[in-house]
Amino acid sequence: MSAFVSAIIVAAGGSTRMGTSDSKQFIPLLGKPAIEYTLRAFESCALISEIVVVCRAQDSDRIKALVRDCRFDKVNAVTAGGDCRAQSVQNGISAADPRTQYYAIHDGARPLVTPEDIAKVVEAAFETGAATLGTAVTDTIKFADADNVITSTPDRASLRAVQTPQVFEKELYAFALSDASDWETVTDDCALIEQMGGEVQIIMGSPENIKLTTPLDVIFAEGILSKRAQA
């Protein structure tokens, strides 16, 4: 199936837990800014028709310069983020091409996603209308109360760690958004579909598709990138 897919790269978050005042999108990984790896993966995926980057206003010129210097031809718009992640996603969708049939929403701080995994989840969304990358949970998870006392243990076999991109058919996503009363508090776009009673297919991705959140993640990311370079 061929369809117009707009990748919405959400890169407007701060770097509080990273311990730096600069945007974590520009954290160097083997000498290149993290966002460059993210954009290159989507640029290289044949199923992605365009890329919209949502960033902090102060990062806009740097993102545009990177797009120009790296010749990321699929980047059609760089737009400002909102006060929360949900608003940033909405800003990105508003800047997308009117021909868009599917949105592939991705965290800019997940620079290790591969073109192959992007294609897998997009193809799944073509079939189901909504799909996301995810992995099986390997740690034992506990529920705890306000005093940090364990209350129960969910079955690990049914747990999944959800990643991005999360891909949705345009009209389905628009309906889910209009049906949600608390969309501004949503930190995961799959939740919008869940709230309206819809189904989201999980496509098993790679544990390497980590999100840069703490300095330790940077060490892991550089190790993975070094390993890939040697392959």
Backbone as a chain_set.jsonl record, in Angstrom:
{"seq": "MSAFVSAIIVAAGGSTRMGTSDSKQFIPLLGKPAIEYTLRAFESCALISEIVVVCRAQDSDRIKALVRDCRFDKVNAVTAGGDCRAQSVQNGISAADPRTQYYAIHDGARPLVTPEDIAKVVEAAFETGAATLGTAVTDTIKFADADNVITSTPDRASLRAVQTPQVFEKELYAFALSDASDWETVTDDCALIEQMGGEVQIIMGSPENIKLTTPLDVIFAEGILSKRAQA", "coords": {"N": [[0.843, -1.197, 0.0], [0.467, 2.228, -0.77], [0.777, 5.379, 0.675], [0.351, 8.757, 1.86], [2.494, 9.703, 4.266], [3.098, 11.51, 7.123], [5.756, 12.3, 9.129], [5.882, 13.272, 12.397], [8.066, 14.836, 14.267], [8.715, 15.147, 17.51], [10.391, 17.406, 19.237], [10.616, 19.198, 21.336], [10.983, 19.196, 24.019], [12.346, 19.809, 27.352], [15.539, 19.602, 29.167], [15.796, 18.709, 31.777], [16.256, 16.381, 33.438], [18.507, 15.542, 32.203], [20.432, 17.232, 32.967], [21.443, 19.507, 31.699], [21.464, 22.764, 30.218], [21.056, 23.143, 27.581], [19.158, 22.041, 24.715], [18.242, 18.619, 24.674], [18.163, 17.493, 22.235], [20.377, 18.258, 20.887], [22.488, 17.043, 22.054], [25.7, 15.71, 21.765], [26.384, 12.77, 19.964], [28.774, 10.593, 19.351], [29.991, 12.733, 18.106], [28.019, 13.931, 16.56], [24.915, 15.763, 16.524], [22.152, 14.549, 18.453], [19.577, 14.709, 17.282], [20.133, 14.635, 14.589], [20.591, 11.943, 13.949], [18.039, 10.936, 14.391], [16.485, 12.288, 12.436], [17.763, 11.387, 10.136], [17.099, 8.686, 10.045], [14.339, 8.723, 9.504], [14.355, 10.144, 7.127], [15.544, 8.256, 5.521], [13.704, 6.233, 5.324], [11.589, 4.708, 3.11], [8.808, 4.79, 3.211], [8.042, 7.096, 4.432], [6.72, 10.207, 3.743], [6.957, 12.961, 4.249], [8.58, 15.15, 6.626], [7.965, 16.712, 9.675], [9.273, 18.893, 11.965], [9.04, 19.558, 15.348], [9.966, 21.934, 17.592], [11.707, 23.707, 20.274], [11.364, 27.26, 20.346], [13.785, 28.655, 20.463], [15.49, 26.855, 19.367], [15.002, 26.646, 16.728], [16.416, 27.881, 14.518], [18.833, 26.478, 14.59], [17.997, 23.878, 14.071], [16.964, 24.208, 11.477], [19.307, 24.899, 10.131], [20.745, 22.531, 10.405], [19.117, 20.782, 8.959], [19.422, 21.872, 6.427], [22.237, 21.65, 6.0], [22.626, 18.901, 6.146], [21.063, 18.044, 4.14], [18.37, 17.124, 4.353], [15.861, 16.352, 2.688], [13.188, 15.681, 3.004], [12.166, 17.114, 5.08], [9.726, 19.297, 5.575], [8.722, 21.256, 7.176], [9.457, 23.256, 10.035], [8.425, 23.791, 13.162], [7.163, 25.603, 16.037], [7.078, 24.339, 19.412], [4.553, 23.489, 21.927], [3.056, 24.228, 25.17], [2.978, 21.82, 26.406], [3.565, 18.293, 25.776], [1.427, 17.224, 24.274], [0.302, 19.488, 23.076], [2.432, 20.243, 21.488], [2.507, 18.134, 19.665], [0.082, 18.637, 18.391], [0.671, 21.092, 17.173], [2.568, 20.246, 15.344], [1.034, 18.54, 13.704], [-0.695, 20.415, 12.639], [1.013, 21.729, 10.941], [1.521, 19.916, 9.005], [1.441, 18.463, 5.695], [-1.477, 18.954, 3.668], [-2.185, 16.701, 2.258], [-1.734, 14.55, 3.841], [-2.214, 11.266, 5.039], [-1.591, 9.531, 7.033], [-0.213, 9.834, 10.315], [2.992, 9.678, 11.687], [4.143, 9.673, 14.684], [6.84, 10.707, 16.574], [9.351, 10.607, 19.135], [11.779, 13.046, 19.284], [14.031, 12.64, 20.776], [14.651, 9.987, 20.566], [16.989, 8.718, 19.063], [17.94, 6.358, 17.979], [16.249, 4.784, 16.534], [15.474, 2.71, 13.732], [15.355, 2.798, 10.098], [14.155, 0.476, 9.165], [12.541, -0.468, 11.301], [10.816, 1.676, 11.503], [9.464, 1.434, 9.056], [8.19, -1.039, 9.477], [6.27, -0.49, 11.497], [4.747, 1.488, 10.305], [3.667, 0.113, 8.116], [2.087, -1.688, 9.505], [0.192, 0.047, 10.579], [-1.088, 0.8, 8.246], [-2.649, -1.42, 7.862], [-4.167, -1.69, 10.216], [-4.884, 0.814, 11.205], [-3.927, 1.964, 13.522], [-0.865, 1.814, 15.16], [2.043, 0.901, 17.064], [5.518, 0.936, 17.99], [7.055, -1.351, 20.252], [8.362, -3.123, 23.131], [8.927, -6.255, 24.861], [8.581, -6.471, 28.411], [11.205, -6.924, 30.608], [12.001, -6.712, 33.264], [10.715, -7.399, 36.57], [7.687, -5.969, 37.455], [6.177, -3.842, 39.873], [3.209, -2.825, 41.603], [2.71, -0.032, 43.702], [1.814, 1.641, 46.786], [1.023, 4.958, 48.149], [2.898, 5.139, 50.119], [5.009, 3.806, 49.167], [4.901, 1.068, 49.336], [4.693, -2.251, 48.293], [1.867, -3.333, 46.516], [0.801, -5.104, 44.655], [1.596, -7.487, 42.009], [1.848, -7.311, 38.639], [1.217, -9.502, 35.829], [4.038, -10.223, 34.126], [4.226, -11.198, 31.544], [2.227, -10.035, 30.061], [2.889, -7.408, 29.83], [4.124, -4.499, 28.14], [6.687, -2.357, 26.991], [6.173, 0.647, 25.647], [7.18, 2.296, 22.695], [8.235, 4.81, 20.331], [8.195, 5.303, 16.735], [4.65, 6.12, 16.856], [1.924, 5.327, 14.983], [-0.806, 6.595, 13.163], [-3.913, 6.499, 11.445], [-5.13, 9.309, 9.744], [-7.857, 10.386, 10.007], [-8.866, 8.777, 12.033], [-7.197, 9.46, 14.167], [-7.851, 12.167, 14.424], [-10.543, 11.998, 15.182], [-10.299, 10.637, 17.628], [-8.913, 12.526, 19.071], [-10.771, 14.625, 19.205], [-12.633, 13.41, 20.781], [-11.507, 13.121, 23.217], [-11.347, 14.293, 26.522], [-9.316, 15.144, 28.127], [-6.991, 15.657, 26.657], [-4.717, 17.273, 26.754], [-3.194, 16.403, 28.859], [-2.226, 14.008, 28.137], [0.465, 11.84, 27.668], [1.184, 9.982, 25.9], [0.398, 9.025, 22.706], [-1.051, 6.805, 21.934], [-2.834, 6.462, 23.984], [-4.975, 8.112, 23.448], [-6.4, 6.765, 21.472], [-7.017, 4.465, 22.884], [-8.727, 5.495, 24.872], [-11.05, 6.057, 23.477], [-11.963, 3.593, 22.976], [-10.725, 2.237, 20.958], [-8.37, 0.113, 19.151], [-4.878, -0.516, 19.349], [-2.218, -1.706, 17.577], [0.625, -3.437, 18.677], [3.856, -3.464, 17.514], [6.649, -5.423, 17.599], [9.592, -3.956, 18.515], [12.979, -2.792, 18.788], [15.126, -3.156, 21.631], [17.118, -1.344, 21.545], [16.091, 1.068, 20.806], [16.114, 3.443, 22.503], [15.163, 6.18, 24.691], [16.606, 9.339, 25.099], [17.157, 10.415, 28.196], [18.532, 10.593, 30.654], [21.994, 11.199, 31.685], [23.193, 8.661, 31.612], [21.887, 7.356, 29.569], [23.019, 8.486, 27.332], [25.56, 7.378, 27.278], [24.896, 4.696, 26.806], [23.703, 5.01, 24.277], [25.814, 5.917, 22.637], [27.425, 3.682, 22.735], [25.843, 1.793, 21.394], [25.685, 2.978, 18.863], [28.369, 2.916, 18.138], [28.776, 0.171, 17.954], [27.071, -0.412, 15.813], [28.389, 0.929, 13.775], [30.587, -0.636, 13.413], [29.585, -2.921, 12.394]], "CA": [[0.0, 0.0, 0.0], [1.184, 3.494, -0.807], [-0.008, 6.447, 1.282], [1.144, 9.918, 2.263], [2.76, 9.59, 5.699], [3.842, 12.636, 7.695], [6.437, 12.038, 10.394], [5.875, 14.411, 13.316], [9.177, 14.627, 15.198], [8.493, 16.027, 18.665], [11.72, 17.693, 19.789], [10.434, 20.477, 22.03], [11.102, 19.012, 25.459], [13.518, 20.338, 28.043], [16.609, 18.645, 29.494], [15.948, 18.791, 33.235], [16.884, 15.176, 33.988], [19.802, 15.354, 31.557], [21.381, 18.083, 33.676], [22.046, 20.496, 30.817], [20.54, 23.832, 29.836], [20.83, 23.037, 26.142], [18.194, 21.019, 24.328], [18.861, 17.302, 24.565], [18.207, 17.141, 20.812], [21.7, 18.61, 20.378], [23.533, 16.297, 22.764], [26.531, 15.026, 20.765], [26.559, 11.323, 19.984], [29.893, 10.347, 18.441], [30.321, 13.959, 17.382], [26.885, 14.474, 15.812], [23.775, 16.002, 17.415], [21.227, 13.417, 18.517], [18.465, 14.878, 16.358], [20.571, 14.276, 13.241], [20.354, 10.508, 13.773], [16.587, 10.765, 14.3], [16.017, 12.749, 11.13], [18.327, 10.554, 9.077], [16.339, 7.436, 9.992], [13.068, 8.978, 8.823], [14.702, 10.525, 5.754], [15.945, 7.052, 4.796], [12.59, 5.287, 5.235], [10.859, 4.96, 1.866], [7.379, 4.971, 3.462], [7.821, 8.437, 4.985], [6.57, 11.175, 2.653], [7.479, 14.252, 4.703], [8.954, 15.245, 8.031], [7.706, 17.978, 10.366], [10.015, 18.941, 13.227], [8.484, 20.46, 16.358], [11.091, 22.213, 18.499], [11.645, 24.957, 21.034], [11.569, 28.414, 19.473], [15.198, 29.024, 20.45], [16.241, 25.834, 18.632], [14.517, 26.608, 15.341], [17.464, 28.205, 13.537], [19.815, 25.389, 14.58], [17.371, 22.749, 13.378], [16.902, 24.536, 10.054], [20.677, 24.821, 9.601], [21.075, 21.106, 10.327], [18.345, 20.24, 7.83], [20.061, 22.36, 5.193], [23.591, 21.111, 5.843], [22.555, 17.444, 5.949], [20.21, 17.826, 2.977], [17.198, 16.324, 4.691], [14.895, 16.903, 1.74], [11.807, 15.391, 3.394], [11.719, 18.051, 6.113], [8.947, 20.355, 4.928], [8.345, 22.308, 8.128], [10.006, 23.293, 11.389], [7.456, 24.626, 13.852], [7.396, 25.748, 17.481], [6.346, 23.456, 20.301], [3.569, 24.091, 22.821], [3.353, 24.216, 26.595], [3.075, 20.424, 26.821], [3.824, 17.427, 24.639], [0.227, 17.105, 23.448], [0.183, 20.702, 22.263], [3.502, 20.195, 20.49], [2.04, 17.225, 18.617], [-0.949, 19.342, 17.625], [1.346, 22.083, 16.327], [3.177, 19.507, 14.243], [-0.034, 18.091, 12.807], [-1.209, 21.6, 11.933], [1.999, 22.123, 9.928], [1.686, 18.822, 8.047], [0.879, 18.622, 4.357], [-2.896, 18.584, 3.612], [-2.343, 15.378, 1.645], [-1.413, 13.527, 4.828], [-3.175, 10.203, 5.334], [-1.156, 8.903, 8.287], [0.791, 10.526, 11.125], [3.961, 8.855, 12.407], [4.569, 10.578, 15.752], [8.075, 10.141, 17.135], [10.142, 11.424, 20.052], [13.057, 13.443, 18.703], [15.107, 12.142, 21.632], [14.887, 8.559, 20.313], [17.804, 8.797, 17.844], [18.451, 5.057, 17.547], [15.262, 4.068, 15.733], [16.004, 2.373, 12.415], [14.387, 2.887, 8.996], [13.443, -0.793, 9.053], [11.486, -0.518, 12.311], [9.826, 2.683, 11.103], [8.667, 0.838, 7.98], [7.355, -2.102, 10.036], [5.122, 0.029, 12.235], [3.906, 2.189, 9.336], [2.936, -0.914, 7.371], [1.059, -2.218, 10.405], [-0.869, 1.054, 10.665], [-1.853, 0.709, 6.999], [-3.582, -2.539, 8.001], [-5.009, -1.614, 11.411], [-5.274, 2.187, 11.514], [-3.148, 2.475, 14.654], [0.188, 0.868, 15.551], [3.186, 1.485, 17.763], [6.621, 0.054, 18.346], [7.14, -1.653, 21.672], [9.17, -4.297, 23.476], [8.512, -6.989, 26.053], [9.185, -6.004, 29.66], [12.043, -7.993, 31.173], [12.038, -6.577, 34.72], [9.469, -7.61, 37.305], [7.069, -4.683, 37.775], [5.346, -3.863, 41.071], [2.355, -1.705, 41.967], [3.001, 0.406, 45.067], [0.914, 2.684, 47.283], [1.633, 6.263, 48.385], [4.019, 4.965, 51.048], [6.0, 3.009, 48.441], [4.768, -0.32, 49.758], [4.164, -3.058, 47.194], [0.476, -3.766, 46.68], [0.534, -6.253, 43.79], [2.569, -7.742, 40.951], [1.167, -7.686, 37.397], [1.829, -10.569, 35.048], [5.033, -9.641, 33.226], [4.028, -11.679, 30.173], [1.271, -9.182, 29.358], [3.364, -6.028, 29.859], [4.94, -4.028, 27.035], [7.241, -0.997, 27.065], [5.797, 1.253, 24.374], [8.15, 3.235, 22.149], [7.756, 5.525, 19.155], [6.985, 6.03, 16.356], [3.283, 5.647, 16.965], [1.392, 5.702, 13.676], [-2.263, 6.612, 13.182], [-4.649, 7.01, 10.29], [-5.424, 10.71, 10.026], [-9.217, 10.624, 10.48], [-8.993, 8.089, 13.308], [-6.522, 10.257, 15.181], [-8.628, 13.394, 14.61], [-11.736, 11.659, 15.957], [-9.87, 10.323, 18.99], [-8.539, 13.788, 19.708], [-11.999, 15.377, 19.489], [-13.4, 12.65, 21.762], [-10.777, 13.116, 24.493], [-11.59, 15.487, 27.34], [-8.087, 15.512, 28.841], [-5.897, 15.39, 25.718], [-3.518, 18.046, 27.077], [-2.418, 15.688, 29.876], [-1.788, 12.733, 27.577], [1.901, 11.786, 27.349], [1.344, 8.888, 24.958], [-0.696, 9.207, 21.754], [-1.883, 5.598, 21.918], [-3.875, 6.6, 25.005], [-6.146, 8.744, 22.834], [-7.151, 5.708, 20.805], [-7.515, 3.587, 23.938], [-9.824, 6.153, 25.571], [-12.272, 5.998, 22.667], [-12.303, 2.2, 22.796], [-10.056, 1.702, 19.778], [-7.266, -0.814, 19.356], [-3.567, -0.142, 18.813], [-1.375, -2.893, 17.406], [2.03, -3.283, 19.07], [4.833, -4.137, 16.663], [7.843, -5.594, 18.418], [10.736, -3.197, 18.046], [14.287, -3.144, 19.328], [15.47, -2.513, 22.903], [18.079, -0.276, 21.272], [15.351, 2.296, 20.515], [15.969, 4.098, 23.8], [14.939, 7.622, 24.728], [17.638, 10.047, 25.862], [16.537, 11.083, 29.334], [19.562, 10.852, 31.655], [23.351, 11.049, 31.129], [23.505, 7.257, 31.384], [21.347, 7.001, 28.256], [23.976, 8.941, 26.319], [26.614, 6.351, 27.245], [24.322, 3.544, 26.116], [23.468, 5.349, 22.869], [27.081, 5.932, 21.919], [27.875, 2.305, 22.613], [25.051, 1.157, 20.337], [26.097, 3.558, 17.593], [29.717, 2.382, 17.83], [28.579, -1.224, 17.534], [26.489, -0.396, 14.473], [29.407, 1.395, 12.83], [31.544, -1.722, 13.21], [28.887, -4.072, 11.79]], "C": [[0.869, 1.234, 0.0], [0.272, 4.585, -0.257], [0.929, 7.58, 1.663], [1.264, 9.897, 3.785], [3.607, 10.772, 6.157], [4.448, 12.225, 9.028], [6.448, 13.326, 11.213], [6.938, 14.146, 14.373], [9.061, 15.639, 16.335], [9.818, 16.217, 19.395], [11.693, 19.0, 20.564], [10.586, 20.369, 23.535], [12.367, 19.624, 26.039], [14.512, 19.246, 28.383], [16.868, 18.607, 30.989], [16.702, 17.59, 33.797], [18.236, 14.886, 33.337], [20.873, 16.218, 32.216], [22.097, 19.082, 32.799], [21.011, 21.542, 30.443], [20.223, 23.789, 28.348], [19.8, 21.955, 25.862], [18.888, 19.671, 24.183], [18.901, 16.817, 23.119], [19.604, 17.385, 20.23], [22.836, 17.966, 21.178], [24.371, 15.559, 21.728], [26.617, 13.526, 21.017], [27.592, 10.984, 18.924], [30.135, 11.553, 17.531], [29.196, 14.566, 16.573], [25.715, 14.706, 16.761], [22.762, 14.868, 17.334], [20.121, 13.514, 17.48], [18.855, 14.53, 14.921], [20.324, 12.796, 12.965], [18.857, 10.234, 13.604], [16.092, 11.12, 12.914], [16.532, 11.865, 10.003], [17.547, 9.241, 8.929], [15.029, 7.629, 9.238], [13.293, 9.398, 7.376], [14.971, 9.281, 4.913], [14.812, 6.049, 4.617], [11.712, 5.636, 4.035], [9.374, 5.241, 2.096], [7.042, 6.336, 4.058], [7.817, 9.455, 3.851], [7.136, 12.541, 3.011], [7.794, 14.176, 6.182], [8.629, 16.639, 8.533], [8.429, 17.925, 11.704], [9.371, 19.974, 14.145], [9.558, 20.686, 17.408], [10.842, 23.472, 19.309], [11.984, 26.123, 20.11], [13.043, 28.772, 19.363], [16.061, 28.019, 19.688], [15.951, 25.851, 17.137], [15.613, 26.85, 14.316], [18.499, 27.09, 13.45], [19.268, 24.157, 13.86], [17.348, 23.003, 11.875], [18.286, 24.46, 9.409], [21.107, 23.37, 9.443], [20.377, 20.455, 9.139], [18.998, 20.628, 6.509], [21.416, 21.689, 4.971], [23.583, 19.608, 5.56], [21.672, 17.059, 4.764], [19.08, 16.842, 3.274], [16.016, 16.869, 3.882], [13.445, 16.664, 2.142], [11.28, 16.338, 4.468], [11.04, 19.231, 5.429], [8.57, 21.483, 5.872], [9.093, 22.123, 9.433], [9.132, 24.275, 12.15], [7.694, 24.606, 15.349], [6.535, 24.786, 18.283], [5.366, 24.227, 21.166], [4.005, 23.995, 24.266], [3.467, 22.797, 27.15], [3.272, 19.58, 25.571], [2.62, 17.347, 23.698], [0.038, 18.316, 22.549], [1.25, 20.739, 21.185], [3.108, 19.28, 19.333], [0.996, 17.919, 17.749], [-0.355, 20.401, 16.707], [1.983, 21.409, 15.119], [2.152, 19.051, 13.23], [-0.588, 19.266, 11.996], [-0.28, 22.035, 10.802], [2.184, 21.061, 8.849], [0.989, 19.132, 6.723], [-0.598, 18.196, 4.353], [-3.143, 17.206, 3.008], [-2.12, 14.235, 2.63], [-2.564, 12.542, 5.027], [-2.858, 9.492, 6.645], [-0.138, 9.812, 8.975], [1.686, 9.492, 11.795], [4.609, 9.758, 13.459], [5.746, 9.949, 16.504], [8.761, 11.134, 18.059], [11.476, 11.765, 19.398], [14.237, 12.905, 19.48], [15.226, 10.621, 21.593], [15.69, 8.462, 19.008], [18.229, 7.448, 17.275], [17.419, 4.224, 16.792], [15.831, 3.831, 14.334], [14.944, 2.557, 11.335], [13.552, 1.626, 8.858], [12.301, -0.888, 10.064], [10.412, 0.53, 12.033], [8.894, 2.094, 10.049], [7.716, -0.223, 8.525], [6.106, -1.55, 10.712], [4.195, 0.825, 11.312], [3.061, 1.189, 8.554], [1.825, -1.524, 8.217], [-0.11, -1.251, 10.521], [-1.704, 1.083, 9.389], [-2.941, -0.361, 7.125], [-4.598, -2.309, 9.114], [-5.526, -0.215, 11.738], [-4.48, 2.805, 12.645], [-2.138, 1.425, 15.089], [1.324, 1.612, 16.223], [4.295, 0.46, 17.903], [6.603, -0.179, 19.854], [8.016, -2.877, 21.894], [8.577, -4.992, 24.695], [9.242, -6.433, 27.27], [9.96, -7.165, 30.285], [12.157, -7.904, 32.695], [10.694, -6.962, 35.322], [8.944, -6.255, 37.76], [6.168, -4.842, 38.999], [4.44, -2.637, 41.108], [2.664, -1.347, 43.414], [2.034, 1.505, 45.483], [1.688, 3.972, 47.538], [2.828, 6.192, 49.328], [5.119, 4.094, 50.456], [6.051, 1.564, 48.939], [4.118, -1.106, 48.627], [2.746, -3.519, 47.509], [0.13, -4.967, 45.805], [1.6, -6.351, 42.706], [1.825, -8.154, 39.672], [1.935, -8.788, 36.662], [2.758, -9.959, 33.999], [4.802, -10.036, 31.768], [3.096, -10.784, 29.37], [1.712, -7.723, 29.291], [4.239, -5.714, 28.648], [5.445, -2.612, 27.343], [7.02, -0.357, 25.699], [6.815, 2.31, 23.972], [7.456, 4.153, 21.127], [8.662, 5.136, 17.993], [5.697, 5.285, 16.657], [2.554, 6.199, 15.742], [-0.124, 5.554, 13.66], [-2.82, 7.112, 11.849], [-5.205, 8.377, 10.652], [-6.811, 10.923, 10.631], [-9.462, 9.944, 11.83], [-8.381, 8.919, 14.422], [-7.317, 11.534, 15.475], [-9.874, 13.127, 15.442], [-11.373, 11.378, 17.41], [-9.535, 11.588, 19.755], [-9.784, 14.582, 20.102], [-12.817, 14.713, 20.597], [-12.769, 12.694, 23.148], [-11.004, 14.418, 25.255], [-10.321, 16.002, 28.001], [-6.862, 15.349, 27.956], [-4.618, 16.135, 26.071], [-2.641, 17.348, 28.117], [-1.869, 14.371, 29.351], [-0.306, 12.803, 27.212], [2.212, 10.718, 26.311], [0.141, 8.927, 24.015], [-1.581, 7.977, 21.635], [-3.047, 5.729, 22.889], [-5.13, 7.246, 24.436], [-7.035, 7.707, 22.162], [-7.767, 4.772, 21.833], [-8.753, 4.181, 24.6], [-11.13, 6.094, 24.795], [-12.689, 4.56, 22.375], [-11.675, 1.556, 21.583], [-8.901, 0.79, 20.14], [-5.997, -0.297, 18.69], [-2.713, -1.407, 18.753], [0.068, -2.586, 17.823], [2.891, -4.118, 18.132], [6.137, -4.219, 17.448], [9.038, -4.899, 17.779], [12.019, -3.688, 18.685], [14.508, -2.463, 20.679], [16.514, -1.405, 22.73], [17.391, 1.078, 21.035], [15.052, 3.05, 21.802], [15.718, 5.594, 23.641], [16.021, 8.269, 25.588], [16.974, 10.856, 26.967], [17.559, 11.48, 30.388], [20.943, 10.707, 31.019], [23.733, 9.602, 30.852], [23.004, 6.8, 30.012], [22.296, 7.405, 27.129], [25.096, 7.918, 26.17], [26.122, 5.122, 26.493], [24.192, 3.813, 24.62], [24.763, 5.345, 22.073], [27.645, 4.528, 21.751], [27.149, 1.575, 21.495], [25.477, 1.678, 18.976], [27.48, 3.053, 17.173], [29.624, 0.955, 17.324], [28.019, -1.279, 16.119], [27.525, -0.003, 13.429], [30.404, 0.288, 12.491], [30.932, -2.92, 12.487], [29.103, -4.123, 10.28]], "O": [[1.889, 1.286, 0.687], [-0.879, 4.703, -0.677], [2.14, 7.392, 1.775], [0.275, 10.052, 4.501], [4.7, 11.002, 5.64], [3.728, 11.844, 9.951], [6.967, 14.348, 10.766], [6.737, 13.329, 15.271], [9.281, 16.835, 16.142], [10.303, 15.315, 20.078], [12.616, 19.809, 20.472], [10.348, 21.339, 24.255], [13.325, 19.918, 25.324], [14.363, 18.103, 27.951], [18.013, 18.487, 31.426], [17.669, 17.751, 34.541], [19.019, 14.086, 33.849], [22.068, 15.975, 32.051], [23.226, 19.474, 33.095], [19.82, 21.243, 30.361], [19.216, 24.348, 27.912], [19.595, 21.058, 26.68], [19.988, 19.586, 23.636], [19.59, 15.846, 22.807], [19.972, 16.797, 19.213], [24.004, 18.309, 20.994], [23.817, 14.849, 20.889], [26.886, 13.079, 22.131], [27.312, 11.079, 17.729], [30.442, 11.407, 16.347], [29.383, 15.614, 15.955], [25.528, 13.938, 17.705], [22.544, 14.296, 16.265], [19.761, 12.512, 16.863], [17.994, 14.169, 14.119], [19.895, 12.432, 11.87], [18.456, 9.409, 12.782], [15.366, 10.348, 12.288], [15.823, 11.62, 9.027], [17.36, 8.748, 7.817], [14.652, 6.789, 8.422], [12.507, 9.045, 6.497], [14.658, 9.256, 3.722], [14.945, 5.106, 3.836], [11.16, 6.734, 3.959], [8.739, 5.873, 1.253], [5.868, 6.685, 4.173], [8.782, 9.559, 3.093], [7.731, 13.207, 2.164], [7.346, 13.276, 6.893], [8.975, 17.633, 7.894], [8.212, 17.004, 12.491], [9.182, 21.128, 13.759], [10.012, 19.737, 18.047], [9.887, 24.209, 19.061], [12.798, 25.982, 19.197], [13.508, 29.153, 18.288], [17.225, 28.293, 19.395], [16.597, 25.137, 16.37], [15.727, 26.102, 13.345], [18.992, 26.786, 12.364], [19.993, 23.48, 13.131], [17.676, 22.115, 11.088], [18.419, 24.009, 8.271], [21.76, 23.016, 8.461], [20.98, 19.671, 8.406], [19.109, 19.814, 5.593], [21.704, 21.215, 3.872], [24.431, 19.105, 4.823], [21.552, 15.88, 4.43], [18.867, 15.869, 2.55], [15.275, 17.736, 4.345], [12.555, 17.372, 1.671], [10.079, 16.362, 4.737], [11.692, 20.054, 4.787], [8.145, 22.549, 5.428], [9.334, 21.003, 9.882], [9.098, 25.461, 11.822], [8.347, 23.702, 15.871], [5.414, 24.458, 17.894], [5.341, 25.458, 21.15], [5.167, 23.717, 24.561], [3.997, 22.599, 28.244], [3.163, 20.076, 24.45], [2.773, 17.396, 22.478], [-0.346, 18.178, 21.387], [0.996, 21.217, 20.08], [3.343, 19.602, 18.168], [1.021, 17.805, 16.523], [-0.827, 20.587, 15.585], [1.943, 21.939, 14.008], [2.374, 19.162, 12.024], [-0.908, 19.122, 10.816], [-0.723, 22.635, 9.823], [2.919, 21.277, 7.885], [0.075, 19.953, 6.655], [-0.943, 17.187, 4.967], [-4.199, 16.612, 3.226], [-2.302, 13.07, 2.277], [-3.724, 12.931, 5.163], [-3.742, 8.923, 7.286], [0.68, 10.465, 8.327], [1.195, 8.54, 12.401], [5.523, 10.522, 13.147], [5.663, 8.825, 16.999], [8.758, 12.339, 17.81], [12.221, 10.868, 19.002], [15.322, 12.728, 18.927], [15.834, 10.025, 22.482], [15.124, 8.154, 17.959], [18.82, 7.396, 16.196], [17.691, 3.074, 16.448], [16.581, 4.658, 13.816], [13.751, 2.48, 11.628], [12.382, 1.688, 8.48], [11.209, -1.341, 9.72], [9.233, 0.298, 12.297], [7.675, 2.241, 10.14], [6.567, -0.306, 8.092], [5.01, -2.078, 10.525], [2.982, 0.833, 11.519], [1.866, 1.405, 8.358], [0.749, -1.837, 7.708], [-1.267, -1.671, 10.558], [-2.902, 1.362, 9.442], [-4.025, -0.22, 6.559], [-5.761, -2.689, 8.979], [-6.504, -0.076, 12.472], [-4.365, 4.027, 12.731], [-2.503, 0.28, 15.356], [1.539, 2.8, 15.982], [4.039, -0.744, 17.932], [6.19, 0.686, 20.627], [8.366, -3.581, 20.947], [7.823, -4.393, 25.462], [10.382, -5.98, 27.168], [9.42, -8.256, 30.463], [12.388, -8.92, 33.352], [9.659, -6.863, 34.663], [9.673, -5.48, 38.379], [5.48, -5.852, 39.145], [4.84, -1.546, 40.701], [2.857, -2.227, 44.254], [1.495, 2.218, 44.636], [2.864, 4.075, 47.19], [3.673, 7.087, 49.331], [6.049, 3.694, 51.156], [7.107, 0.931, 48.957], [3.11, -0.676, 48.067], [2.457, -4.02, 48.596], [-0.735, -5.765, 46.164], [2.396, -5.433, 42.509], [1.235, -9.233, 39.627], [3.137, -8.97, 36.856], [2.306, -9.26, 33.092], [5.15, -9.282, 30.859], [3.156, -10.768, 28.14], [0.989, -6.886, 28.752], [5.002, -6.564, 28.187], [4.713, -1.784, 27.886], [7.618, -0.778, 24.708], [7.256, 3.112, 24.795], [6.229, 4.24, 21.09], [9.785, 4.686, 18.22], [5.636, 4.056, 16.71], [2.57, 7.406, 15.499], [-0.665, 4.532, 14.082], [-2.272, 8.019, 11.221], [-5.699, 8.57, 11.763], [-6.93, 11.577, 11.667], [-10.185, 10.476, 12.672], [-8.971, 9.067, 15.492], [-7.444, 11.938, 16.631], [-10.229, 13.927, 16.308], [-12.064, 11.831, 18.322], [-9.835, 11.707, 20.943], [-9.848, 15.144, 21.195], [-13.602, 15.376, 21.274], [-13.412, 12.348, 24.139], [-10.868, 15.507, 24.697], [-10.254, 17.167, 28.392], [-5.803, 14.947, 28.438], [-3.53, 15.675, 25.723], [-1.461, 17.673, 28.241], [-1.122, 13.688, 30.052], [0.122, 13.729, 26.523], [3.359, 10.563, 25.892], [-1.003, 8.868, 24.465], [-2.751, 8.096, 21.27], [-4.122, 5.177, 22.653], [-6.236, 6.958, 24.895], [-8.26, 7.758, 22.267], [-8.907, 4.334, 21.675], [-9.72, 3.467, 24.863], [-12.206, 6.081, 25.394], [-13.639, 4.32, 21.629], [-12.047, 0.444, 21.21], [-8.503, 0.707, 21.302], [-6.041, 0.285, 17.606], [-2.516, -2.086, 19.76], [0.655, -1.6, 17.378], [2.681, -5.321, 17.977], [6.662, -3.203, 17.904], [9.438, -5.213, 16.657], [12.133, -4.851, 19.073], [14.118, -1.309, 20.854], [16.763, -0.627, 23.651], [18.049, 2.118, 21.063], [13.892, 3.271, 22.151], [16.018, 6.188, 22.605], [16.315, 7.792, 26.684], [16.309, 11.858, 26.703], [17.477, 12.569, 30.956], [21.059, 10.152, 29.927], [24.522, 9.34, 29.944], [23.627, 5.954, 29.371], [22.364, 6.738, 26.096], [25.528, 7.627, 25.054], [26.831, 4.571, 25.651], [24.524, 2.961, 23.795], [24.806, 4.827, 20.957], [28.273, 4.224, 20.737], [27.762, 0.826, 20.736], [25.617, 0.9, 18.032], [27.724, 2.796, 15.994], [30.313, 0.577, 16.377], [28.448, -2.105, 15.314], [27.534, -0.544, 12.323], [30.992, 0.283, 11.41], [31.642, -3.814, 12.027], [28.59, -5.022, 9.614]]}, "num_chains": 1, "name": "protein.A"}
